[in-house]
Amino acid sequence: MQQENHNHPVIVIGTSSGGLAALREFLAELPSDFNAAVFVTMHIGDQPSALPSLLTQSSQLPVGFALSQEQVVTGRVYIAPPDKHLLVKKGAIQITRSAKENHSRPAIDPMFRSAAISYGSNAIGVLMTGELDDGVVGLQAIKAYGGLAFVQDPETAEAPSMPTNALRHVSVDGCLPLTELAKRLVQIINQRTSETTASSASNRIEPFATENDLAEDFSKGGSCALNEIGQVAGMSCPECGGALWEVAASSPRFRCHTGRAYTAAALFQAQNETIEEALWVAIRALHEKQLLLGRLMQSSKDAGRKGALREYELASDGLESHKATLRALLTSLRPT
């Protein structure tokens, strides 16, 4: 391993469902003298993870969770830790617990954007198997800053949504099965090492630059910064209830004034979850009202109040009908 600087290439990899097997297959093809730093974000959530030790079994390169302010060296694999975003800076790593993006932390887009802005044409993005479309916007940023974008062939992916969405929205430089993709990147890195490629100028390209600022430190702009790159969308954030801005971009995506970010697909899923939660709350309230009516029916029966008893029975039947309607709505939201 040798000290890294931002004139050397970096590879940033994003994956989700099926990612462990995909990363094992990919890393097994990278040689021990690989002259690039590799960064990985996988959707592991906030629970303890053994991902580095699981990948070490297949990798000739040392693998570990990234540490904040850690100096970047070539020939090493850095993993985004649980519940933290991994940002790739010039020569160093930044770990931050800023707001979730696409309902995830760690998320792929913040890592891809930061690599694009810090390393320019020396950033290489790779999007592997996964659901929805986290990473697609990040690949757009890498291309905007002159880097290369690759995706796993969706036909070989356990969950093809992420690479498929990337092919729809990004002009990629390659779509290959993982083994071939790894070999292709080894060729690119070897060629660039011999040519000593210089990094392109890191001009600010919007909206990626402002979004990267917000991921690093939301106090840098907040809603004022969002007004510069988008407009109020007239919808609320499913997680905090705050206003959403629609970011001026090639495909619809949204940002909350508290820092959360969504692609259209991620927002749609989050809205479904909000609706489902509200429906379960309504069903619970109806059930509790039925329990109260049961007590009232029993007391009316004991007191011989037949009119009141019939009234409570009808009310209970109506509540049961309402519950059935709400359960049908839940089924339509989550079809089997």
C-alpha positions in Angstrom: 0.0 0.0 0.0 1.1 3.6 -0.6 0.0 7.0 0.4 -3.0 8.1 -1.7 -3.5 11.5 -3.2 -6.4 12.8 -5.3 -4.4 12.4 -8.5 -4.8 8.6 -8.1 -8.0 6.9 -9.1 -10.5 5.8 -6.5 -13.3 3.2 -7.0 -16.6 3.7 -5.2 -19.0 0.8 -5.1 -22.7 0.9 -4.1 -24.9 -2.2 -3.5 -27.8 -3.4 -1.4 -29.8 -6.6 -1.6 -27.6 -9.5 -2.7 -24.5 -7.3 -2.1 -22.5 -9.7 0.0 -22.2 -12.3 -2.7 -21.6 -9.6 -5.3 -18.8 -7.9 -3.4 -17.1 -11.3 -2.7 -17.1 -12.2 -6.4 -15.9 -8.7 -7.4 -13.1 -8.3 -4.8 -11.8 -11.8 -5.5 -10.6 -10.5 -8.8 -8.6 -7.5 -7.5 -4.8 -8.2 -7.2 -2.9 -7.6 -4.0 -0.9 -4.8 -5.7 -4.1 -3.0 -6.9 -3.1 0.7 -7.2 -6.4 2.3 -6.2 -8.4 2.8 -3.0 -11.8 1.1 -3.0 -14.8 2.4 -1.1 -18.0 0.4 -0.5 -21.4 1.5 0.7 -23.9 -1.3 1.3 -27.3 -0.8 2.9 -26.5 -2.4 6.2 -28.6 0.0 8.3 -27.9 0.8 12.0 -27.2 -2.7 13.3 -23.8 -4.2 14.1 -22.2 -5.7 11.0 -19.5 -8.2 10.3 -19.2 -7.2 6.6 -15.5 -6.5 6.6 -14.6 -9.9 8.1 -16.9 -11.6 5.7 -15.3 -9.8 2.7 -11.8 -10.4 4.0 -12.3 -14.1 3.3 -12.6 -13.4 -0.5 -10.3 -10.3 -0.9 -6.5 -10.1 -1.4 -6.8 -6.5 -0.2 -7.2 -5.5 3.5 -10.8 -4.7 4.3 -12.1 -2.6 7.2 -14.7 -0.1 8.3 -13.7 3.4 7.3 -12.7 5.8 10.1 -13.3 9.5 10.1 -10.3 11.6 9.1 -8.4 8.4 8.2 -5.8 9.0 5.5 -6.6 7.2 2.2 -4.1 4.7 0.9 -4.2 2.6 -2.2 -4.7 -1.1 -2.1 -7.2 -1.0 0.6 -11.0 -1.5 0.8 -13.0 0.9 3.0 -16.5 0.0 4.1 -19.1 2.5 5.2 -19.9 1.7 8.9 -23.4 1.1 10.2 -25.7 4.2 10.5 -23.0 6.5 9.0 -22.5 8.0 5.6 -19.0 7.5 4.1 -17.7 10.7 2.3 -14.6 10.5 0.2 -12.5 13.6 0.5 -9.2 14.6 -1.0 -6.7 12.3 0.7 -8.9 11.7 3.7 -12.2 10.1 4.8 -15.2 11.8 6.4 -17.7 9.8 8.4 -20.9 11.6 9.1 -24.3 10.8 10.7 -26.2 13.4 8.5 -29.7 12.8 7.4 -30.8 9.7 5.6 -30.9 9.6 1.8 -33.3 7.3 0.0 -34.5 6.1 3.4 -30.9 4.7 4.1 -27.9 5.5 6.2 -25.3 4.6 5.0 -26.5 5.6 1.5 -24.7 5.3 -1.8 -25.5 8.7 -3.3 -23.5 10.8 -0.7 -20.4 8.7 -1.2 -20.6 8.8 -5.0 -21.2 12.6 -5.0 -18.3 13.3 -2.6 -15.9 11.1 -4.7 -17.0 12.9 -7.9 -16.3 16.3 -6.4 -13.0 15.4 -4.7 -11.5 13.2 -7.4 -13.1 14.4 -10.6 -12.0 12.3 -13.6 -10.2 9.9 -11.3 -13.4 8.7 -9.7 -14.9 5.5 -10.9 -18.4 4.5 -9.8 -19.7 1.0 -9.7 -23.4 0.2 -9.0 -24.2 -3.4 -8.2 -27.3 -5.4 -7.2 -30.0 -3.7 -5.1 -33.6 -2.6 -4.9 -34.9 0.8 -6.0 -32.4 3.4 -7.3 -30.0 4.7 -4.6 -26.7 5.4 -6.4 -28.2 6.5 -9.7 -27.9 10.2 -8.9 -24.4 9.6 -7.6 -23.4 8.0 -10.9 -24.8 11.1 -12.6 -22.5 13.3 -10.5 -19.5 11.1 -11.3 -20.2 11.5 -15.0 -20.8 15.2 -14.7 -17.3 15.6 -13.1 -15.6 13.6 -15.8 -15.4 10.2 -14.0 -16.4 6.7 -15.2 -19.6 4.9 -14.4 -20.0 1.1 -14.5 -22.9 -1.2 -13.5 -23.3 -4.9 -12.9 -25.2 -6.6 -15.7 -28.8 -6.6 -14.4 -29.3 -10.1 -15.7 -26.6 -11.3 -13.3 -27.9 -9.4 -10.3 -29.9 -10.9 -7.5 -31.9 -7.6 -7.3 -31.7 -5.9 -10.7 -33.5 -2.6 -9.9 -30.4 -0.4 -9.1 -28.3 -1.3 -12.1 -31.4 -1.3 -14.4 -32.3 2.3 -13.2 -28.8 3.4 -13.7 -28.9 2.2 -17.3 -32.1 4.2 -17.8 -30.7 7.5 -16.5 -26.9 7.4 -16.8 -24.7 7.1 -19.9 -22.5 4.3 -18.4 -19.1 3.3 -19.5 -19.7 -0.4 -19.1 -22.4 -3.0 -18.1 -20.7 -6.3 -17.3 -21.0 -9.4 -15.1 -19.0 -8.9 -11.9 -15.9 -11.0 -12.8 -15.5 -9.2 -16.2 -16.2 -5.9 -14.5 -13.4 -6.4 -12.0 -11.0 -7.4 -14.7 -11.9 -4.3 -16.7 -11.3 -2.0 -13.8 -7.9 -3.6 -13.1 -6.9 -2.8 -16.7 -8.1 0.8 -16.4 -6.2 1.3 -13.1 -3.0 -0.3 -14.5 -3.3 2.0 -17.6 -3.9 5.1 -15.6 -1.0 4.3 -13.2 1.4 4.1 -16.1 0.0 7.3 -17.6 -0.1 9.2 -14.2 -3.4 10.8 -15.0 -4.1 14.2 -13.4 -7.4 14.9 -11.8 -9.7 17.3 -13.5 -10.5 20.7 -12.1 -13.1 20.5 -9.3 -15.5 23.2 -10.5 -18.9 23.4 -8.7 -21.5 21.6 -10.7 -25.1 22.0 -9.4 -27.1 20.5 -7.9 -24.4 18.0 -6.9 -22.1 20.5 -5.2 -24.7 22.0 -2.9 -26.1 18.5 -2.1 -22.6 17.4 -1.1 -22.2 20.5 1.1 -25.5 19.5 2.9 -24.4 15.9 3.4 -21.1 17.2 5.0 -22.8 19.8 7.2 -26.4 20.8 6.9 -25.8 24.1 8.7 -24.0 25.3 5.5 -27.3 26.1 3.9 -30.4 24.4 4.9 -33.6 25.7 3.2 -31.8 28.7 1.8 -29.4 26.4 -0.1 -32.4 24.3 -1.3 -34.0 27.4 -2.8 -30.9 27.8 -5.0 -31.2 24.3 -6.5 -34.9 23.6 -6.4 -38.4 24.7 -5.5 -40.9 23.8 -2.9 -42.8 20.7 -4.0 -46.0 21.1 -2.0 -45.4 17.7 -0.3 -44.1 16.8 3.1 -41.2 14.6 4.2 -42.6 11.1 5.2 -40.0 10.9 8.0 -40.2 14.3 9.7 -43.2 16.0 8.2 -41.1 19.0 7.0 -41.4 20.6 3.6 -39.9 19.0 0.5 -38.1 20.8 -2.3 -38.0 19.3 -5.8 -34.4 19.5 -7.0 -33.8 20.8 -10.5 -32.4 17.6 -12.1 -32.9 15.3 -15.1 -35.2 13.0 -13.1 -37.5 14.0 -10.2 -36.0 13.9 -6.7 -36.7 15.6 -3.5 -35.0 17.1 -0.4 -36.3 17.9 3.0 -35.3 21.1 4.8 -33.9 18.9 7.6 -31.6 17.1 5.2 -33.3 14.0 4.1 -33.2 13.2 0.3 -35.3 10.9 -1.9 -35.5 9.9 -5.5 -39.0 9.6 -6.8 -39.0 5.8 -6.3 -37.7 6.1 -2.7 -40.3 8.8 -1.9 -43.1 6.7 -3.3 -42.0 3.8 -1.1 -41.7 6.0 2.0 -45.2 7.5 1.3 -46.6 3.9 1.1 -45.1 3.2 4.5 -46.6 6.3 6.0 -50.0 5.5 4.6 -49.7 1.9 5.9 -48.8 3.1 9.4 -51.8 5.5 9.4 -54.1 2.8 8.3 -52.9 0.5 11.1 -53.4 3.3 13.6 -57.0 3.8 12.3 -57.7 0.0 12.6 -56.3 0.1 16.1 -58.6 3.0 17.0 -61.7 1.2 15.5 -60.8 -2.0 17.4 -60.5 0.0 20.7 -63.9 1.6 20.0 -65.4 -1.9 19.5 -64.0 -2.9 22.9 -65.8 0.0 24.5 -69.0 -0.8 22.7 -68.7 -4.4 23.9 -68.7 -3.1 27.5 -71.7 -0.8 26.8 -73.6 -3.7 25.2 -73.0 -5.9 28.2 -74.1 -3.2 30.6 -77.2 -2.5 28.5 -78.0 -6.2 28.4 -77.6 -6.5 32.1 -79.9 -3.5 32.7 -82.5 -4.7 30.2 -82.1 -1.7 27.9 -83.0 -3.4 24.6 -83.1 -0.2 22.6 -79.6 0.9 23.7 -78.3 -2.7 23.2 -79.5 -2.7 19.6 -78.0 0.7 18.9 -74.6 -0.4 20.2 -74.8 -3.7 18.2 -75.4 -1.7 15.0 -72.5 0.6 15.7 -70.2 -2.3 16.4 -71.2 -3.9 13.1 -70.5 -0.7 11.3 -67.0 -0.5 12.8 -66.3 -4.1 11.6 -67.2 -3.0 8.1 -64.8 0.0 8.3 -62.0 -2.3 9.5 -62.6 -4.6 6.6 -62.3 -1.7 4.2 -59.1 -0.5 5.7 -57.6 -4.0 5.6 -58.5 -4.1 1.9 -56.6 -0.9 1.4 -53.6 -2.3 3.2 -53.6 -5.3 0.9 -53.7 -3.0 -2.2 -50.6 -1.2 -0.9 -48.7 -4.4 -0.2 -50.0 -7.0 -2.7 -48.9 -10.6 -2.1 
